[in-house]
Amino acid sequence: MAKGTKRKKAGVGIDFRRVKSKVGKKLPKAQNETDMSFKSKSINLPGQSLTEDKTGLAVSQRNLTTQELLNQVSHYNERVRKDALTGLQQLFQEHPQEIRKQTGTLLGKVAECFGDPDKVVRAALKELLSSAILPQLKGAMLGPFVPLVMAHLFGALTSLSEPVRSGALDFLEVFMSAAPQEIMHSYLDKALQHFVELLSPVRRSSTVSAHSTSSMLKIVKALESLLSKAAAATSPSPPQGATTAVTCPLQSPQHSLFQQRSQWPPLASADDLLDLVDFATGPLSASHTDYPLPHRLAPAAFVHRQQQQQTGSAYRASQAAERGVGEVLLDELMSCWTECAPGHLAAGPELTAVQCMEATLHCVDLLLHHLPTLFPKGHYASSVDSILRKVTPHVPVRAPAVKPSQQMQQALVNLNLAAANLLSRFLPMQNAAGEEEEAWRARLLDYYTGIMEAGLLLPSRHTASPEANARVNVPADVCRAALQGVQGGLLYVSPARQAALLAAVTKLSSRVAARSAVKAACLEFQLGLLAKGGAVLHPEPTTGVPLLPEGVLIEWLQAIPKLLWDLGPTKPATTHTALALLHTALRFAPMGSALSSALDSLQPQMCPFYCSMLAPKGSKSIAQTGKNGTKAVKVVVPGPLAQMPVDSQNLAMDMLYYFPTIHEATARTCAVVCLTSTYPAPLAVRVMDALCSRQPCPQDAILISFLVTLLLGRVSDAQMTVSRARHEALVQVACRALPQMEDPGSIFQAMQTVLLHHSTAAASVLAWRGIIAAATVFAVYASSRASHSLGTHGSQSAGKQSSRSPSDPAEGPSSAADGPTVMTPGFLTALPGVMACYSCHAEPAALSPSTRWTKESNEAVHVPHQHLQPVFKLLKADERLMRPYIAALAVQGQQSVKQVVLSSQAQPSSLSLCDEAERDGGGRPAEYAREADGLDVPVAKPAVGGGGETAVAAVDALLALCEEQALLAQVLRLLQPLSEACNTLRGVAMTVGQTSQAGATSLRKCDSLATVLQGLLGSAAAP
């Protein structure tokens, strides 16, 4: 290169460079060229292809099946695990049948999450189990999978993480609620051993959070829940806790009437503590020395040496095997009680510490008195002294000097109740001879008395005024717990204490409202005490004082009638308890005692509870009289009992059997209850059964009045409508009860005197039906008594009766001299008229269409004269009534145009004789001069049907009489009176006239009757 020349830089100063193309070389890429190449890879999503069809499968909201969700439960990401559990919950709520299809796989997968370190996952698992899975798998269905579940659960309980152990307690409670029997029988001891580990100071002092009172409270609460469910599964009755209701054995409605026995069980707490008392109050026997001493009583060197050899969980396991898991757990619970610092309760207690102490006492009570199988024989009693020594100095807790918060005050009240409930179990432990009442006993009983008398929930050093105490509203659960403690320890205190406690119960019951829960608790206490048997009313051999004084019981019972009225139908359970208390007192009351007299005086007060009879609206007075001098008609108002359940109604009626006497007001009320349609028909039958089974005096006028009232189907001056079916049912029951009474002959004689008075005054079909039914009973009883007493004389009379001529109407088939009779002459004379009135005025239309005469065809179907069957039964029972009955039918037809009751101007008949007996007094005794129901109010006679309808009914009755096969022999002997009656009724039909439908029907029926009589006369004349 020449000197002075420069090499030009490539590309400098050149805007556009020309690229030379050469063969075999590629052109360089332009700077603005876009790369159009691409790469593709496949993504594998097993089971989640958008093209997969899941129609008909159970899927979650994310379109995932059960198996897909179960696969995600064990995912490494906690969010995926939580979403999988939530998806399972959604799926099972919509498709619950999926749970039973793969139960084993499902429980195995979800049980792996018991020890999940994430709190959100454990919360989702608890919600899944409690809301979806376990409600579908209860009891026996969950049983085969319990071992798998408990294995994972016990693994979580031994986790090093405190939150995992705390969450495992929640899972244990959930499964214990679902399958208590399966877990208790096989895994309760193992679960309690884990609680011993959790409560041990070594485990709880590992971290600050684990050593806190709140952590201990959660463990003790979980233990309390486990023990309560185990106790409920062990015994059929629920465990008695601080808030448990007092259970009272009420009478079952299925028990047979009048066969009730006192089968009340003895006091359970006393029986359960017999072994405990013997062990705690006496020295150790030789048999007890075989067991190793508790470690707290052993020498310190021995304990230290043993702890060096066996430390930690191995030492606690050996102690549980030797002494029983129950006693070891009691030791840990007492350590928790001490750790909560009960000495600071009066100064400045902590809320969590108070709650932990309450739960601890509940656990101790459940272990000692509901799960004794957790203790070896004789070992659980050794802990009683430790409990009394550590607990009694601090309870009942007094109110702090500084007014606590509402939550703290409630926690202290609950602690006092739990302590009182536990200590009341130890009241059966007797003091040594000559020793005064222990301090803790006195404080406990004073605490109960203060709650009931003054409402002192927290004892205070300052005494409030009585007016302030009266305004305190004690919660129902507090009163119930106090009453339960008094009921359990009343047998084991001095007579002075018994009197004070019963007076406190009386004061509490008197100052609360009738419809309050506290009133119900008081009634349950009173019933539970009285239900122990009649022994509580008699003096005890040791003290000479009865457990329940008669005066206290009378004071309780005198408040019941007003209480029942105040309760009304609003509180049926409380009403039933009050009725059961009155019923039990009636059963156990000694005859002739002050208690029996007090109970007898309650009858008038109890009547409004059944029903009342009030004057109608607009009347000025209840005793207002009408124009004819009779009392005004009253309206029947049902009492609160009408709206009670059936078992309460039966209990109220059963009390009538036990009353010493039955008052007139009670009998009238019972008659209204039986006749009114407000109460069910079976209850009316129960009332009659109770009253008729009392074995009264044969001359009991009130009972006779009650029976006659039911037979007549009415209560004077009471406005009510009695159905025919109900009246027939009552008449049947009364007729069955009459022969079963003591000395029925005297009862029949007295009843006939009253029925004779009402044979014409009570002019109604129901009254006639009842009188006929009662007369049938009288006749059957007389016949049976005659055949039983006369024997062969009855057979000779029957031979004479068969030898009489059938055509001789002058001589009846039987007479009063043939045998003893219970029918008076006056009643026997008036009875045919009643039968004729019933035959002519009973309504065949009340029967079904297939069992009555049809007016169009005048033909009978099936049983043509079913309404006349009561009359025919009476004629079969007493043949003497046939002739006067035929004559009375003729007179009824003859007098049908005027009135039903025959007048004295007609030929002598039964009704005219009855009228004379009524005018002259009928020779009735003074005690039966009243009306059937005890009221001096006659009943007006209703108007009868018009014209020839009565004549038609009389002819129908005669035709039915001729067609009755059982009465054919009597009819053949009385053809002449039948012909005369037919002629009389034909004359009545002619008087009515052939133009009317009734007259034409009567004439046609008379012709038919004459034809039938001619045929019967021909058959009787034939050889």
C-alpha angles and dihedrals in degrees: 000000000000120000113264096025120118129213111236117231115245114254096007113128093006116114098184123027120202113227114216116217120221130189114263096017128103122233115249118253119262118245094240096045116130117223107233097182121113141178129219131205131180123240115215114213106171113209096358102084113144089224094057112112114223098172111148094017125114107249136169127239088276090055093252125142127224094262092049091051092047090053089055093050090079094045118135092234114081092210091056090049092050092048090049092054091047090050091051090052092052092046095049093047090057096036109028091167089072090071094066094045094069106012097147095051092043096052092043092054098044092043088063088067094062089093096039109143093217116089094208092055092051091050091051091048092052091051091048093051098044098042106032118013108035097045086063095043111052133154115333094013091061095041099089092053098046094094091055093047095045092050091059091041095053088048090057091048089058095048119129090228114088094209090053091052090048091051091049089061089059091051091049091054092049093052092042089057092050100044111013096156095051094047097041097053096050110017108029095096092048091048091051091050088057089052089053088055092047093050095046115112091232093061096040094048094057093093136013093245093049091050093053123108092240091059091050090048091056092051094047092046090052090049091050091052092049094049094046092053091046091050091049090051092048098053129032091229119070118254117265109247135162092276099035118121120245105255115220124190104238124192113269116232089225092066114109115256118262092003097091119138132192100252097157115150120239121256105294097206093055093051093047092053100049094097091041093053094047092051097043097047100040135057122269112276126222091261091057094055090070090071119081116256117254112265093243089062097043123093114281094235091054092050092048092049091048092049090051090055096042116028134171122356094352090061093048091047091053091048091051091051093050103037101024128258091261096062093043089051090050089055091052091048092052088050089054089050091054093045090056089065102233089187090074094058094098094046113040115332125190119236096229091047092052092048091048091052091050092051090047092056091048090053092049091051092050093049096048102041107025106030106040091148089076090070127070113239110290096359101096091059091064090071095059094082091050092050093049092046095051102035109035098063092062104041142116088038115225123222112274119250091245114058106255127219121269092256093049092047091053091048091053091049091051090049091053091050093049091049092047091049091052096044093047087066089064096053092096088066101103123219122242117273112286093006118132125235112294119249095242091051091052092048092048095050092044089053092054091047092050092052094051100038104035105010093243104169092171116029112235135194089231117073114223123218119266090244091057092046091052090057094054113109107211113205116249095238091054093051091045092053092048092049091049091053092049091049092052096047102035092095094056104050132082121275090251090055091047091054092048093049094047090048089052090051090050092050092048092050093049097051100049127081120266094240097045125112090238090061090053090050091051091051091049090052092049092047093046091052095047093043091067086084140265090297091084089067095055126075115266116240095235101047103019089225124107117241090233112033116219093236093055092050092048090052090052094048097047090064095054101083093055090042092054091051093048092048094052114168094321099089109034094167093054091045091052091051091051091049091048090052092052092044093051092048090052091052095051100036110116114236113259094013127128089252091056091050092049091051091049090054091057094070098090090049092051095053096082088054088064100037143314135217112220133178114261121255114283096031115124097213140011089234093049111141129215131229093276093052096255125129119265117264113258130214118239111233114191116230128229090275090072090069096044124105119270095256091055091049091051091049091051091052094045090061089070090071093060101046111112091230136001115239123217092246090052092050091049091049091049090051091053091048090052096048102039119086092223092086121056119260095242089058091055089052089050091053092053091046091052095048097041093048095058093093093229130187111286090239094051099143094188093056091047090050090050093051093046090050091055092046091052092045098224144085115215117249090008119120106217140126116230117203119228094233093051092048092050091051091051092047091052092051092047092050091051092049098048098071091045095060125103109273096356091184092068090045090053092049092052094045093052090058091057094041090051089059092050099041090097102016094060097057100177135112093241092052093049090048092053094047091051092049092049091048089052090055090049092051094047091048091049091049093049092047091049093050091047096048103036101038107167093021088063091054091050090050089050089053091052090047092053091049093058119105113258091221095055104101097171096073117061123220093249140007139201091263092061092077144325117307134193098202117100118224093245093052092044090052095049096043099079090056090053090050091051092049091051093047093052100041105033112113113241087184088074088071126079118278091251094058105051140067117272115225094212100053097020088220130133123232123204103321104011099185106031092144089062095056094097089056092048091050090054092048090052091050096048118023093188090079096062099084097044090044091057091048091048091053090054091049091048091055092045094051097039094106092059112032144323098246111071116245125231092245091070124081115293108285140163095265095052090052089049091052090053091050089051093050093047094045092253092248089283118167118249094250091059097046090099126087120276091267097039097264124117093223119120119210120235115242114246122236116263130233119276135262121322100359090090090048090051090051091049092052089047090053092051091048091050089048091055091048095051106105095202091057098043094105092054092045091054090055092050103046092123095058089045091054091049091050090049091053091048092052091047088057090051090052091050089051092053090050137238092254094073121075092232092052093049092047091048092051092049092050091047089055090051090049092050090051091051092049091050089053093048091048090052093049091049092050092050114097 
